[in-house]
Amino acid sequence: MAHPPQHPHIVVHSPALDGSRRVTEGDETLGIATHVDDVGEILRLADLYVTDVEGSELIEWQGGGPEDWPGLSEHHEEA
C-alpha cells in the first residue's frame, strides 16, 4: 500500500525584536520574513507554492498570525 504524499510542515516563528519572523520547514531555515508577502516569496523560492499564505493549513503561525509583524518601535516607546 502506498503512503500518502508528505505535506511540508512550514512554521513562521514568533516575531524577533525587529519584527522579523524566521520561516522554517522541519529543521531547515528557509528565510527571514519582515512581511506576510515575504513568507509567500520565501516559500516560492523553496519550490513550495502556497497560494493562500494567510489561510493555508500547511503553515503554522507561532506567536501571532499573519497580521502580526511588530517592529522594535512597538516594543520600546520613545520618551
KOLTOR-299685 format. One line per field, with one value per atom (N, C-alpha, C): atom name; x, y, z; residue in one letter; residue number from 1. Coordinates in Angstrom, 2 decimals, always signed. Example, Ala and Ser with C-alpha at 12.3 -4.5 7.8 and 13.67 -1.06 7.14 Angstrom:
// KOLTOR-299685
atom: N	CA	C	N	CA	C;
x: +13.19	+12.30	+13.20	+12.85	+13.67	+12.90;
y: -5.69	-4.50	-3.30	-2.25	-1.06	+0.03;
z: +7.80	+7.80	+7.80	+7.08	+7.14	+7.87;
res: a	a	a	s	s	s;
n: 1	1	1	2	2	2;
// end
This chain:
// KOLTOR-299685
atom: N	CA	C	N	CA	C	N	CA	C	N	CA	C	N	CA	C	N	CA	C	N	CA	C	N	CA	C	N	CA	C	N	CA	C	N	CA	C	N	CA	C	N	CA	C	N	CA	C	N	CA	C	N	CA	C	N	CA	C	N	CA	C	N	CA	C	N	CA	C	N	CA	C	N	CA	C	N	CA	C	N	CA	C	N	CA	C	N	CA	C	N	CA	C	N	CA	C	N	CA	C	N	CA	C	N	CA	C	N	CA	C	N	CA	C	N	CA	C	N	CA	C	N	CA	C	N	CA	C	N	CA	C	N	CA	C	N	CA	C	N	CA	C	N	CA	C	N	CA	C	N	CA	C	N	CA	C	N	CA	C	N	CA	C	N	CA	C	N	CA	C	N	CA	C	N	CA	C	N	CA	C	N	CA	C	N	CA	C	N	CA	C	N	CA	C	N	CA	C	N	CA	C	N	CA	C	N	CA	C	N	CA	C	N	CA	C	N	CA	C	N	CA	C	N	CA	C	N	CA	C	N	CA	C	N	CA	C	N	CA	C	N	CA	C	N	CA	C	N	CA	C	N	CA	C	N	CA	C	N	CA	C	N	CA	C	N	CA	C	N	CA	C	N	CA	C;
x: +0.84	+0.00	+0.89	+0.58	+1.38	+1.04	+2.08	+1.88	+1.36	+0.51	+0.05	+1.22	+1.16	+2.28	+2.46	+3.71	+4.03	+3.80	+3.13	+2.96	+4.01	+4.60	+5.61	+4.97	+5.73	+5.27	+6.06	+5.43	+6.05	+5.70	+6.71	+6.48	+6.98	+6.11	+6.51	+6.62	+7.85	+8.13	+7.73	+7.70	+7.35	+8.24	+7.70	+8.49	+9.70	+10.82	+12.01	+11.77	+12.72	+12.57	+12.39	+12.99	+12.86	+11.61	+10.79	+9.56	+9.71	+10.95	+11.15	+10.77	+10.42	+10.00	+10.72	+11.31	+12.01	+10.98	+11.26	+10.39	+11.17	+10.61	+11.31	+10.43	+11.10	+10.45	+11.25	+10.66	+11.41	+12.55	+13.76	+14.94	+15.63	+15.12	+15.76	+15.15	+15.99	+15.53	+15.45	+14.27	+14.06	+14.35	+14.17	+14.42	+13.87	+14.07	+13.59	+12.61	+11.40	+10.35	+10.13	+9.85	+9.50	+8.08	+7.39	+6.02	+5.41	+4.09	+3.41	+3.75	+3.96	+4.33	+5.68	+6.58	+7.89	+7.73	+6.76	+6.56	+6.23	+5.33	+4.99	+6.19	+7.01	+8.20	+9.23	+9.43	+10.37	+9.92	+8.63	+8.11	+8.24	+8.00	+8.14	+9.58	+10.53	+11.94	+12.37	+11.65	+11.92	+11.10	+10.48	+9.62	+8.43	+7.93	+6.74	+5.68	+4.92	+3.96	+2.68	+2.49	+1.29	+0.58	-0.62	-1.32	-1.97	-2.38	-3.03	-2.20	-1.16	-0.25	-0.99	-1.93	-2.63	-3.62	-4.15	-5.17	-4.77	-3.52	-3.09	-2.94	-3.43	-3.27	-1.86	-1.04	+0.34	+1.26	+0.78	+1.62	+1.15	+2.09	+1.82	+2.39	+1.53	+1.94	+2.12	+3.35	+3.63	+3.79	+3.28	+3.45	+2.65	+1.57	+0.73	+0.49	-0.55	-0.93	-0.25	-0.74	-0.11	-0.20	-1.03	-1.14	-0.23	+0.50	+1.34	+2.81	+3.21	+4.59	+5.06	+5.14	+5.53	+6.99	+7.22	+8.59	+9.16	+10.41	+11.10	+10.41	+9.85	+9.20	+7.97	+7.36	+6.20	+6.61	+7.86	+8.35	+8.91	+9.42	+10.03	+9.48	+8.70	+8.17	+9.19	+9.31	+10.25	+9.68	+10.58	+10.16	+9.92;
y: -1.18	+0.00	+1.25	+2.19	+3.42	+4.37	+5.06	+6.06	+7.34	+8.08	+9.37	+10.32	+11.24	+12.18	+13.04	+13.31	+14.14	+15.60	+16.30	+17.74	+18.42	+19.49	+20.18	+20.80	+20.83	+21.50	+22.80	+23.88	+25.20	+25.90	+26.49	+27.25	+28.67	+29.63	+31.04	+31.33	+31.53	+31.65	+33.01	+33.10	+34.34	+35.48	+36.69	+37.84	+38.10	+38.47	+38.92	+40.37	+40.95	+42.34	+43.32	+43.02	+43.92	+43.63	+42.65	+42.32	+41.24	+40.85	+39.80	+38.45	+37.53	+36.19	+35.15	+34.17	+33.08	+32.12	+31.63	+30.68	+29.38	+28.28	+27.01	+25.91	+24.89	+23.64	+22.55	+21.94	+20.97	+21.68	+21.15	+21.75	+22.78	+23.00	+23.89	+25.29	+26.31	+27.69	+28.06	+28.46	+28.84	+30.31	+31.13	+32.55	+33.34	+34.65	+35.59	+36.53	+36.62	+37.45	+38.69	+39.81	+41.04	+41.48	+40.68	+40.98	+39.68	+39.59	+38.37	+38.04	+39.05	+38.80	+38.10	+38.39	+37.73	+36.23	+35.82	+34.40	+33.69	+34.25	+33.67	+33.57	+34.61	+34.62	+33.60	+33.50	+32.51	+31.10	+30.84	+29.51	+29.26	+30.27	+30.12	+29.77	+30.46	+30.20	+28.80	+28.24	+26.88	+25.84	+26.27	+25.40	+24.86	+25.64	+25.30	+26.36	+26.12	+27.12	+27.04	+28.05	+28.17	+29.43	+29.26	+30.43	+31.29	+30.69	+31.44	+31.30	+32.11	+32.02	+32.24	+33.17	+33.52	+32.45	+31.65	+30.68	+29.23	+28.98	+27.62	+26.80	+25.57	+24.66	+24.09	+24.32	+23.84	+24.72	+25.92	+26.89	+27.04	+26.87	+27.09	+28.45	+29.32	+30.67	+30.66	+30.89	+30.92	+32.36	+32.66	+33.99	+35.07	+34.69	+35.64	+35.16	+35.68	+35.27	+36.07	+35.92	+36.60	+38.12	+38.65	+40.12	+40.69	+39.84	+40.29	+40.44	+41.68	+41.99	+43.19	+43.06	+44.20	+44.58	+45.88	+46.36	+46.74	+47.08	+47.47	+48.66	+49.57	+50.76	+50.39	+49.25	+48.85	+48.25	+47.81	+47.21	+48.28	+49.39	+50.45	+51.79	+52.42	+53.73	+54.79	+55.78	+56.88	+57.80	+58.34	+59.24	+60.63;
z: +0.00	+0.00	+0.00	-0.86	-0.97	+0.17	+0.61	+1.65	+1.02	+1.74	+1.19	+1.07	+0.11	-0.05	+1.21	+1.51	+2.68	+2.34	+3.22	+3.06	+3.92	+3.42	+4.23	+5.47	+6.54	+7.76	+7.85	+7.49	+7.48	+8.78	+9.42	+10.65	+10.44	+10.74	+10.80	+12.29	+12.75	+14.17	+14.74	+16.05	+16.75	+16.29	+16.28	+15.85	+16.76	+16.12	+16.84	+17.26	+17.97	+18.42	+17.27	+16.12	+14.97	+14.15	+14.58	+13.89	+12.84	+12.52	+11.52	+12.10	+11.20	+11.62	+10.78	+11.45	+10.78	+10.20	+8.99	+8.31	+8.14	+8.67	+8.60	+8.02	+7.49	+7.10	+7.80	+8.81	+9.61	+10.32	+10.16	+10.80	+9.92	+8.71	+7.76	+7.79	+7.96	+7.87	+6.40	+5.97	+4.58	+4.34	+5.37	+5.23	+6.39	+6.31	+7.32	+6.64	+7.20	+6.62	+7.47	+6.80	+7.52	+7.21	+6.38	+5.97	+5.48	+5.51	+5.07	+3.61	+2.77	+1.37	+1.27	+2.21	+2.22	+2.43	+3.24	+3.50	+2.19	+1.41	+0.12	-0.80	-0.84	-1.69	-1.22	+0.09	+0.64	+0.26	+0.38	+0.03	-1.48	-2.29	-3.75	-4.11	-3.49	-3.77	-3.32	-2.36	-1.88	-2.66	-3.77	-4.59	-3.81	-2.87	-2.09	-2.40	-3.42	-3.88	-3.04	-2.22	-1.39	-1.85	-2.41	-2.96	-1.89	-0.78	+0.29	+1.57	+1.68	+2.82	+4.13	+4.15	+5.38	+5.83	+4.90	+5.27	+5.09	+4.70	+4.43	+5.71	+5.66	+6.79	+6.86	+5.84	+5.82	+6.66	+7.00	+7.71	+9.14	+10.07	+11.49	+11.87	+12.35	+12.77	+14.28	+14.74	+16.17	+16.64	+17.82	+18.39	+17.68	+17.03	+16.31	+14.90	+14.30	+12.96	+11.87	+10.64	+9.51	+9.55	+10.43	+10.54	+11.62	+12.33	+13.45	+13.04	+12.82	+12.46	+13.28	+14.60	+15.43	+15.20	+15.12	+14.97	+16.32	+16.33	+17.55	+18.21	+17.40	+17.97	+18.79	+18.53	+19.31	+20.65	+20.75	+21.99	+22.94	+22.37	+23.18	+22.73	+23.57	+23.22	+23.57	+22.71	+22.96	+24.02	+24.86	+25.94	+25.43;
res: m	m	m	a	a	a	h	h	h	p	p	p	p	p	p	q	q	q	h	h	h	p	p	p	h	h	h	i	i	i	v	v	v	v	v	v	h	h	h	s	s	s	p	p	p	a	a	a	l	l	l	d	d	d	g	g	g	s	s	s	r	r	r	r	r	r	v	v	v	t	t	t	e	e	e	g	g	g	d	d	d	e	e	e	t	t	t	l	l	l	g	g	g	i	i	i	a	a	a	t	t	t	h	h	h	v	v	v	d	d	d	d	d	d	v	v	v	g	g	g	e	e	e	i	i	i	l	l	l	r	r	r	l	l	l	a	a	a	d	d	d	l	l	l	y	y	y	v	v	v	t	t	t	d	d	d	v	v	v	e	e	e	g	g	g	s	s	s	e	e	e	l	l	l	i	i	i	e	e	e	w	w	w	q	q	q	g	g	g	g	g	g	g	g	g	p	p	p	e	e	e	d	d	d	w	w	w	p	p	p	g	g	g	l	l	l	s	s	s	e	e	e	h	h	h	h	h	h	e	e	e	e	e	e	a	a	a;
n: 1	1	1	2	2	2	3	3	3	4	4	4	5	5	5	6	6	6	7	7	7	8	8	8	9	9	9	10	10	10	11	11	11	12	12	12	13	13	13	14	14	14	15	15	15	16	16	16	17	17	17	18	18	18	19	19	19	20	20	20	21	21	21	22	22	22	23	23	23	24	24	24	25	25	25	26	26	26	27	27	27	28	28	28	29	29	29	30	30	30	31	31	31	32	32	32	33	33	33	34	34	34	35	35	35	36	36	36	37	37	37	38	38	38	39	39	39	40	40	40	41	41	41	42	42	42	43	43	43	44	44	44	45	45	45	46	46	46	47	47	47	48	48	48	49	49	49	50	50	50	51	51	51	52	52	52	53	53	53	54	54	54	55	55	55	56	56	56	57	57	57	58	58	58	59	59	59	60	60	60	61	61	61	62	62	62	63	63	63	64	64	64	65	65	65	66	66	66	67	67	67	68	68	68	69	69	69	70	70	70	71	71	71	72	72	72	73	73	73	74	74	74	75	75	75	76	76	76	77	77	77	78	78	78	79	79	79;
// end
